[in-house]
């Protein structure tokens, strides 16, 4: 399914506002562009995608295009974890 198909479905179902529909479709469209920084919402989906890939296949190596995102995400989660402990 493409982001255009999803846009049509969301538009017809009227489950989201036009702005929400645009954000969802943009995130889906850009989710594979791990080396490019897009909107904050797009980046959330990229982070979730990297987490899914790395946690679902622990025996697999991390894809080159996901390494920088994975490292940044680990740093962010580690810092958040340290803040919770203090």
FENJODA-V475688 format. One record per backbone hydrogen bond with DSSP energy under -1.0 kcal/mol. NH is the residue of the N-H (numbers start at 1). CO is the residue of the C=O. E is the energy in kcal/mol with one decimal. If there is no record, write none. Layout:
<<NH,CO,E> <NH,CO,E>>
This chain:
<<6,2,-2.3> <7,3,-2.4> <8,4,-2.1> <9,5,-2.2> <10,6,-3.1> <11,7,-2.6> <12,8,-2.6> <13,9,-2.5> <14,10,-1.5> <21,17,-2.7> <22,18,-2.2> <23,19,-2.3> <24,20,-2.6> <25,21,-2.5> <26,22,-2.4> <27,23,-2.4> <28,24,-2.2> <29,25,-2.5> <30,26,-2.5> <33,30,-2.2> <34,32,-1.6> <36,33,-1.5> <43,39,-2.4> <44,40,-1.7> <45,41,-1.6> <46,42,-2.1> <47,43,-2.6> <48,44,-2.4> <49,45,-2.5> <50,46,-2.6> <51,47,-2.8> <52,48,-2.4> <53,49,-2.5> <54,50,-2.7> <55,51,-2.5> <56,52,-1.9> <57,53,-1.0> <60,57,-1.9> <66,63,-1.5> <70,66,-2.7> <71,67,-2.7> <72,68,-2.4> <73,69,-2.5> <74,70,-2.4> <75,71,-2.3> <76,72,-2.4> <77,73,-2.6> <78,74,-2.5> <79,75,-2.6> <80,76,-2.3> <81,77,-2.3> <82,78,-2.3> <83,79,-2.0> <84,80,-1.8> <85,81,-1.4>>
